[in-house]
Amino acid sequence: MSHLSQTISRIGDAIQGITQGSFIGSTLVGAAAAITGFFAPVKGLLSICFATTLVDMIFGIRVARKQNKKIESNKNWKGTLRKIIDEFTIIALAHGIEWAILDETGVFLLTGGVTAIITLTELWSIIENLNTIDPDGPWKILGKFLKKKGEDYTGIELDFENEHTDDTEVVEEP
């Protein structure tokens, strides 16, 4: 036990040396260490989720260019940052539930599930963008496969092709 107390004392001395005895500095270093300790186990999940979001943004820009739409980089970047912040919040809450309520360490069932859902949604968007860029590409088959699996899993018909048709009824006057 004395070895543990010596280690903690040395850590405290190092923090005091870094912050020069400042209470605010020590508090900030401690808070940064706690935040790092909380998110370090799920850094891979966060990275893959954010990477797919950025790839989706890139393909969205390519679609806009193909369709000759005006690209507003400030608006596009703000939208992507907002999406990343929302994803980060959802993943952090899921990890917080695992950490605080379920008291699980090293098992990221909830965090991994949330990340998988977010990443699959982004992948679906990337495939839609690829289909727009090149409708005859190999991702067309993948898109149909994912649509079929989604319909089987949810029991809901996912008919996106006829989504924007005019279904108004024509009534003839007597």
C-alpha positions, -999 to 999 in steps of 0.1 A, spaced: 0 0 0 29 24 6 40 19 -30 5 32 -42 6 62 -18 41 71 -30 30 69 -67 -1 91 -59 22 116 -41 46 117 -70 17 123 -94 5 151 -72 40 166 -70 42 165 -108 9 182 -113 19 209 -87 52 214 -106 34 217 -140 8 241 -127 32 259 -102 8 254 -74 -22 270 -91 -55 256 -79 -72 264 -112 -43 248 -131 -45 217 -110 -82 215 -114 -79 218 -152 -52 191 -154 -74 168 -132 -104 175 -154 -85 168 -186 -72 135 -171 -107 125 -162 -121 133 -196 -92 115 -213 -97 85 -191 -134 84 -199 -131 86 -237 -98 67 -242 -115 33 -243 -139 44 -271 -115 64 -292 -116 39 -320 -154 40 -321 -154 78 -321 -127 79 -349 -146 55 -373 -178 74 -367 -164 108 -374 -144 95 -404 -175 82 -421 -192 115 -414 -164 134 -431 -164 110 -461 -201 115 -464 -195 153 -465 -169 148 -493 -193 127 -514 -221 152 -507 -199 179 -522 -192 158 -552 -229 153 -558 -236 190 -555 -209 197 -581 -223 171 -604 -258 186 -601 -243 222 -605 -256 233 -571 -240 261 -553 -217 249 -526 -215 270 -495 -185 258 -477 -193 277 -445 -228 262 -444 -216 227 -453 -189 227 -427 -212 240 -400 -237 213 -408 -210 186 -407 -197 200 -374 -232 200 -359 -236 164 -370 -203 154 -354 -212 172 -322 -246 154 -321 -229 120 -328 -203 127 -301 -230 135 -276 -250 103 -284 -219 82 -281 -208 99 -249 -242 94 -233 -242 57 -243 -207 53 -228 -218 72 -197 -247 48 -192 -223 18 -195 -198 34 -172 -221 47 -145 -252 26 -145 -241 -8 -159 -206 -5 -143 -190 -23 -172 -155 -17 -183 -141 -30 -216 -175 -42 -228 -190 -16 -251 -222 -32 -262 -243 0 -259 -216 24 -272 -207 0 -300 -243 -4 -310 -249 33 -311 -218 38 -331 -227 10 -355 -261 26 -361 -246 61 -367 -219 47 -390 -243 25 -410 -265 56 -415 -236 75 -428 -226 46 -450 -261 45 -464 -258 82 -473 -224 76 -489 -240 48 -511 -268 72 -521 -243 98 -530 -223 72 -550 -255 62 -568 -261 98 -577 -226 103 -590 -226 70 -610 -259 52 -611 -244 22 -629 -216 16 -604 -211 -15 -583 -226 2 -552 -261 -1 -569 -261 -38 -560 -250 -30 -525 -277 -3 -521 -304 -28 -533 -290 -55 -509 -290 -30 -479 -325 -18 -488 -338 -54 -489 -322 -63 -456 -336 -31 -441 -371 -39 -453 -367 -75 -439 -354 -62 -406 -379 -34 -400 -409 -48 -418 -413 -15 -436 -413 -11 -474 -384 13 -482 -396 26 -516 -374 57 -522 -378 58 -560 -414 69 -560 -412 92 -530 -416 124 -550 -444 114 -574 -476 134 -576 -504 111 -562 -532 136 -565 -565 122 -575 -582 134 -607 -619 139 -603 -641 145 -634 -670 169 -630 -705 155 -640 
